[in-house]
Amino acid sequence: MDQQAAKPDIGQELPEVKKGPVTHTQLVKYAGASGDFNPIHTVVPVGEQAGLGGVIAHGMLIMGFAGQAVCTWFPRKHLRRFKVRFAAMTRPGEQISITGRIIEQVTVGNEQRLRCEVVARNQHGEVKLKGECEVAREEHAE
């Protein structure tokens, strides 16, 4: 977590993380890495026949972008929970920006945690996913 966020406040905005643009090559590589070879992600005619207007990114790729953002805001070893809901499909050419905000402090067992919202949007502001994470407070992390 950067110096400014070292003493987090409820409502504090976390630094925007930009990814993009998503490429067709990236989707093919992600299919290989993830084992998700559904052709709607890699074969344009299949995506068109499915009524998608072409290929779409794997939702888990966009979740991975959000996870990378969380790990730039906080040390990975402090991550306790991360969940998202997908809101819209992502297509090649879209640039994704991930933003976050600290929404509350919670206690789980003896551990103080920060709960944060996480949102991924494209360059037009369209929400691609919304989620949240919980991270151990640095001074309380084991």
N, C-alpha and C positions, 0 to 999 in steps of 0.2 A: 504494500500500500504506500502511495507516495507521501511526502512530508505533509502536504496540506491535509491529507485525510488521516494523518496519524492520530488525531484526537477527533474522531467522527462525531457529528451531531445528527440528530434525527432530522430528516428532511434534506440532508446534504446530498448534492448532486455529485455523482462519480464521473470521472473524465470519460468523454466519448471515445469509443474505439471504432475505427473505420476499417472495413474489409471490402475488398472488391476491386474491380467488378468481377462477379461470378463468371467463370468461363466454361464452355462446353468441355474443354480438356480437363478442367478441375472436376467436373461431374464424372467423367470417365475414370479418372484416378480415384475419386472417392468411392465409386462403385467397386473398384478392385480392392481398395483398402477395407471397405466395410462388408463386402460380400453381397451387397444389395444390387443385383444386376437387373432389376426391373427396368425394361427398356424405355419406360416413360421418362427416365432420367438421362438416357444416353442416345436414343435413336429418334431423330426428329420426326420421321413419318409415323412412328408409333405414337408419339405424343400428339401429333395432329389428328390421327385416327381416333384417339381417346378423347378428342374434343378439348385438348389443352392448349392448342395453338403452337405446339412445339414441345421441347423438353422442359422439365421443371427440376429444380434442385432437390436433392434429398433433404427432407426436413431435419434429419439428424446432422447434416452438414451445417445448417444454420444454427442449430443448437450448439454445435461445436464452436462456432464463431462466438456465440454468447458465453460459452464456457471459457474460451480464451480471454474474453473481456473480464470475466469474474476473476480469473487468475492474474490479470494485470492490476486489478484493484486490491486484491488481498493475496497473501501467500497461499498457495495450493493446499498446504498441510492444515490450514485453518478452515477449509471448506467442509461443512457438515451436511448440507442439504442443497440440492439444486433441482428445480423442476420448471417445466415450461408447458405452455399450450400454444400450438401453432395456430396462426390467425389467417395467413394467406400464403399462396404459392410464390416461390422465388424463381425467377427466370434468368438465364444467362444474360449478362450485360448489366444486371442490377448491382448497385453498390449498397452494401449493408453497413449501417451504423448501429452500434450497441450503446445504449445509455443505461445508467443505473442511478438509484437513489436509495439512501438508507431510510427505512420506514419505521423501524422500531428496534428496541433492545429487548431481548428475551433471556430468560434463564432456563436452561435445560439441565436438570441435575444440579451440579455445582458449577456449571460452565455458563459464563456470560457470552451471549451471542448477539450479533447484529443481523437483522433480517432486512434484505434489500430487494427492491423490485428491479427487474431486468427487462428491457424492451429492445427488440431489433426492428429497425425500419429501413426501407429502401430510400434512395435519394429523393423520392417524391413524398416522403413522410408516411407511406403506407406501412402499417404495422405488420410484420411478418411473424413475430412471436412475442409473447409476454410470459414472464415467469418471475421466479424469486429464488433467492439463495439465502442460506444462513451460514454465517462464518463466525468462528470463535473470535472474541475480542483478543487482540494481540497480547495484552498483559495477562490474559487468563488462559491462553492456549497451552495445551500440554504437548 
